[in-house]
C-alpha cells in the first residue's frame, strides 16, 4: 500500500535527537500496529546532503535536502535546537530553515513543531494570532520575540487549526500520538502508546509539570510510596489524620516530615493531585461538574471551584472551554 501520510521532519546541526526520533518511532509503530494501513512515510530533510550531528552527538543521515522536498508533504514537522548561554538556553533560529519552512508550509496539510521548534514557526510568520506553546525555558523568549503569538507555556501541546506546537522534549511522543489519533482514531493511538509503554495518553491541555514532577523523588521511600497511594486513591479519605495513621506517625510529625521531603504540606499536595485529575476529566470528557468533583475526590462542585481558584486561578467551566477546543 502506498503511503498516504508523508511526514517530513527537518534536521539541522545540533537538533535535539529525541525531537526527531520520538515522532518517527510513533509513526513507525502506527504502521506496524495497523498492519501497514496507517500509511506513514517519514523522511528526514536537511539543508545540505550528508550527516547531521545532533545535540546528543549522534549523527543522522537525511533522506533528502530542503530543495528536493517539493510539494509532496502531508505533515511538516519542525524540531528545535538551543544555544546554551550563561543566562540559560536560547532557541536557535536559522534563516535557512525559516525560509524553507515558510515556502514548504503552503503545501502541507498539517504543520507541527516540537519543543523550541515553535520559534522557527513563529519566525516564519505561521503562529501570528495563534495560541502556541514551547519548552517552558524559552517561552519568555518566544513571547518577547513574537508579540503577535499568544504564548501559553503550560500545556504539553496546543492545536490551532492545522498548526500544532509541542512543549518539552519528551512531549514529542504525546504530540505524535495526537496526530495519529487525528488521522486514524484513538484506538490506534492507544495501541501505539501501549507499545511505547507511555501514559495512555497525556492530553494537550495537561500541564508540562504534573504534581509528581513538581515534587521529585524524596529521600524517604515511605513518603514516595504514600505519594503513589494518594495518586491512586484520590476519592479516599486523604485528610492529614488519615495519612498520618497510614504512616504510623503523629499528625504533627507527619506534616513536618511530608513538608520537609516534598516542599509542600500534605493538604496542599492532595488538593493539587485532585485538581490535576479533575483537569484531565475536563479535557477528555463531557462529564458534568458534579461527576468530575466526585471522581477526582474533591467531593462537591463548590469545593471543585475553590480548589481550581487556588491552584490555577480559573474556574472549571472556563478551563473546559479552553482545553476542549480543537481549533
Beta strands, then each sheet from edge to edge (+ up, - down):
strand 1: 5-11
strand 2: 40-46
strand 3: 51-53
strand 4: 59-61
strand 5: 64-65
strand 6: 75-78
strand 7: 82-85
strand 8: 88-91
strand 9: 110-113
strand 10: 131-132
strand 11: 150-151
strand 12: 157-160
strand 13: 163-166
sheet 1: 5+ 2+ 1+ 6+ 9+ 13+ 12-
sheet 2: 3+ 4-
sheet 3: 7+ 8-
sheet 4: 10+ 11+
end
